[in-house]
Amino acid sequence: MRTKNKIRAGLSACGLERAALAVLPAVKRGVWCMRAACGAERRMTRRYLAAAPSPRLHLGCGQHMLPGWLNADLYPLDGGVLHVDAARRFPFRPATFDRIYSEHLIEHLTYTQGRMMLEECFRVLKPGGRIRISTPDLRFLTDLLLHERTDLQERYVAWMSRLAESDAAPNGVVVLNHFVRSWGHRFIYDGAMLSEALSLAGFSEIVRCEVGRSADTVFQGLENEARMPEGFLRLESMVFEAQRA
């Protein structure tokens, strides 16, 4: 998501930003429509499920594709990624997957859409299947407003303030305002609200985990920490796991 700012900066210099951002979604939709029309999406799903001993769904993979998982995203351009709109009914039968993983996706949906996404995850998980959700934590943002910040927080505020292209000096208020409205963010959860949403979707055994760590070996080391400066993804993120009984 962060690379989009660099693209926009370059396009803005030559006055093409608005036109490019209007065209790109249409191009992506066109690619997906062609794939869907020729049956490529259904064949991809069938091939994966036929070969996978323990089916796993990776929602909102972006460019971070996980081996052994059915990687899915909205309007993917890569031929190995399945189209799935997380805000709508998933194109899978009930009880299809053993594991579902999603990193920094649910915050791009409204609260209602996020609830629907979790309900769909519950539907397509097998009984006993588990989900792992990684998303920004609202508490990390409000902590940036404190007068006394850690060195990591100070470095994050300076980095994010530069991304915001603000004339203001590095400031937690600048970062918070930029974060909640940029990159298509729609709703930022805190731990209590995400745990409640998982529970309302039907999940149980809801636990909070550290980035990259899990008691479930399948979920270990999945977060893409390399996409940000060291320590920043851990600072931003909260991770929850839960089970379908």
Disulfide bonds with the S-S distance in Angstrom:
none
